[in-house]
Amino acid sequence: MIQLKDVSYVRLGSPDLESAEMFATSCLGLEIAERGKKTLYLRSDDRAHTLCYSEGDPRQQTVGFEIEDEDDLQTAAATLEALGHQVHAGTVEEAEQRKVKAFIGFRDPTGNHIELVVRPERRGRRYFATRDAGITGFSHIGLNSTDPVRDERFWTQVCNARVSDRIGDIPLMRVNAIHHTIALVRAPAAGIQHINHQVESNDDVLRSYYFLNEKRVPIVFGPGRHPTSGARFLYFKGPDDMIFEYSVGVDEIEDEATHRPRQFGFEPPSLCMWGARPSGMALPDSNA
């Protein structure tokens, strides 16, 4: 079984790096870590980067997950190849671009591009926000899935993800104590459904709601509270229609031995216990 430790980074293509930088700094509140040739590295915590924009097609989307060491990386590659997944072993130059010691790339059953990385770089200097959004770190991702039941089996049987709760057939899966690191959302094609950053307080969520409204950033869901994880949240739209989320107060699963996933119906109260409803956010019928 492939032992995922945490989500490490997201890589996104963008046809307009200048607009992506303006949004990431003035609206989202990330710190510029480094500018490369047609690339922009951004920080949200002690890691060297958690988001990288590269000039290109916005459909070029990658999620990186950290694993323990290079022995585990080789074992993961062999496991994936045995299951019929084409595996790309990252070159030294490609690893340097990702600020990691080594990595492999493959596609999950839906076709999402996933990278498994060893020793992602940290920084001795603390993350310094470009605006006071209250961000404490990059936390989880939502992934599109053309078949959530099939993809849940991949993430829980080939990898070590565990289901915390389900909304319809959408599994919210954890790889550590935090309620979820991966959420699978039914969609017609591969892609990243949303990118989450944790913030420090409820006040940060509400301050950002008013701030982003003033900046005319489209708010697509919230403020609200998820009945599954308990998190207070706000979803909003960034460049190339990517959805970003701030949240605070996410539950942790303290006892792996006794936890049992809860089943929520696919209906508005299962998404927000305060009554917020998604607007302009792709959340189709989970049983379609």
C-alpha positions, 0 to 999 in steps of 0.5 A, a space after each residue: 500500500 502506498 503510504 501518503 503522508 500529506 498533500 504537498 503542492 498544486 501545480 497549475 497552468 495559466 495563460 496569464 501569469 501576471 493576473 495569476 500573481 495579482 490574484 494570489 498575492 492581493 486576493 488569496 494572500 500567498 507569499 511569492 517564494 520565487 520566480 522562475 522562467 515562466 513560473 511563479 512559486 507561492 508559499 502558504 506555510 513553512 514549505 518552500 512552495 505549495 502552489 506553482 503557476 506555470 505559463 500554459 494551458 489551465 487544464 494542466 493541473 497536478 497535485 503532489 503528495 509526500 511519501 516517506 523516502 526513495 525506497 517507498 517511491 520505488 515500491 509505489 512505482 512498481 505497485 502502480 505499474 503492476 496495476 496498469 498505470 503508466 509511471 513517469 520517473 522525474 528527472 533531476 531537473 524536474 525534481 529541482 523544479 518541484 523543490 523535492 529530492 525525487 518524485 514519480 508522476 502518474 494518473 489516477 483512474 479518472 485521469 487526474 495527474 498525481 505526483 508522489 514526492 520525497 523530501 519536499 523542501 522547507 524554509 527556515 524563514 516563516 511564511 509572510 502573507 502579502 495580505 492579512 488573510 490569516 492563512 496557516 497553511 495549505 490543507 486539502 484538495 477536491 479532485 474531480 472523479 468520473 466514478 467516485 466509488 471506483 476512485 475511492 477504492 484506488 485511494 483507500 486500497 492502493 493508497 492509505 487514504 481512509 474515508 472520514 465521511 460520505 456525502 452521497 457517493 462523495 468520499 471525504 478521505 484523510 491520510 493523517 489525523 485531519 478530517 480530510 485531505 482529499 475529497 472526490 466530487 463527481 464530474 465529467 472529466 479530470 481536474 482539481 475541483 477546489 484548493 483549500 487553505 486553513 485560516 486562523 479564526 472565524 474572523 478571518 473567514 468573515 473578513 475575507 468574505 467582505 474583502 473579496 466582495 469589495 475586490 469583486 472576486 466571485 463568492 461561490 459558497 458561504 460563509 457556512 459550516 460543513 456538518 461533516 468536518 465542522 469547518 467554517 468555510 468560504 469558497 471563491 473563484 480565482 483565475 481560470 475558474 479555479 475554486 479556492 477555499 478558506 476554512 477553520 476549525 476542521 475536525 481531527 480523527 483522534 481514534 482510528 480504531 473506533 471511527 466509522 464514516 457517517 453517510 450524509 444525503 446529497 442535499 444542501 444541509 449536508 453541505 452547509 448546516 447554516 443554510 448556505 447554498 453553492 452558486 456557480 460551483 460545480 456540485 452535480 448530483 452525486 448519483 448522476 
